Amino acid sequence: MKLTLAMSAFTAAAVLTTGIVLADDVDADRSHPKAFVKDSAITTKIKSKLAAEHITSLGHIHVDTDADGVVWLSGSARSQSDVNKAESIARDTDGVKGVKSTIKVNPDL
């Protein structure tokens, strides 16, 4: 019984410690919690605008925002005009400082 309790405590400590280390690595560029919230808000605004367009291929576009307000678009779109639309939506969103895109055109979507 004591061995089981000790192993459980050790496992829980290892999982919690690993989670803390990973969280620090992922958000290393976020110097303050407000920056992370701001970045998430920009990403959410762009995703909402893309969804509102009702263009099916826009659902295959991934959005991320870094700590400097630069939006990173990746994934696939059905046409170059869909790529241009996604980039335009991102560029016209409040708080966006720049847009980087690696969206590929895939007509089979």
N, C-alpha and C positions, 0 to 999 in steps of 0.2 A: 504494500500500500504506500509506504513512504517512498519507495523507488518510483512508483508510478507518478506520485505527486511531484517528486523532484524532476522527473523527465518532462512532465507537462509544463512545469515552471521554466525549465531550460528551453524547451521548444518555443514557448510563448515569448520569452525574452529574445531569442534568436530571430523570430519573425518580426517582432516590433523593432528591433535594432536594424534589421535589413530594410524594413519599410522606411525608417527615418533616413537612412543613408541614401536609398533610392530617391526619396522625395527631395533631398538636398541636391542630388545630381540633376534631376529633371528641371528644377526651378532655380538653378544656379545663377541664371541671368536675371532673375526677378529679385531686385534688391529690396523691394518693399511689397507687402501684401496688396497695397493699393494698385501697384503696377500690374499685378496678376489679375486683379478684378477688372481693371481697365482693358487689358488685353482680351479677356474673356468676353467682355461686353461688346467689343468691336467684332470679334469672331461671331458672336450670336447675332448681331445686327446684320452682318453680311449673309449668314446662313438663312436668316428669315427672309431677306430680300430675294435671295436666289430661289427659295421655295415659293415665294409669291409669284414668280414669273411663270410657273407652271410649264416650264420647258423640261421634258423628261430627262434629257442628258445633263442638265444642271445638277441633278441629284447625285451624279457621279463625281462631282467636284469637291475636293477636301479643302477646308479653310483653316489656317492657323495664323495667329498674330504674335509677333515677337515683342519684347519689352520696349522696343523703340517705335512701335506703332506701324511696323512694316508687315503687310499681309502677304502670306505665302499661299498661293493657289496651286493645287496639284490634282491629278486624276485624269479623267477623260471627258470629252464632250463630243457630240454628234457632228458638229460643224465648226468652222472657224468663226462664224458669226456668234455661235454660242460661247466660244472662248472669249471673243471680244466683249460680249454682253457681261459675262462674269467678271472680267477685268474692269469694265466700266462701273459695274455695281460696287465692286470693292473700292475703286478709286474715289467714287462719289460718296463714300460713307464717312460720317464725322469721326475724326480722330485718326484717320489713316494717313500715315506719312509717306507711304510708298507701297507699290504692289510688285511682287515677284511671282511669275507664273511659269509653271512647267506642265501646264495642261496639254495633253495630247489629243489630237482629233482622231476619233474612232467612229466612222459612219455606221458601224454595226450595232450601236447602242440601241 
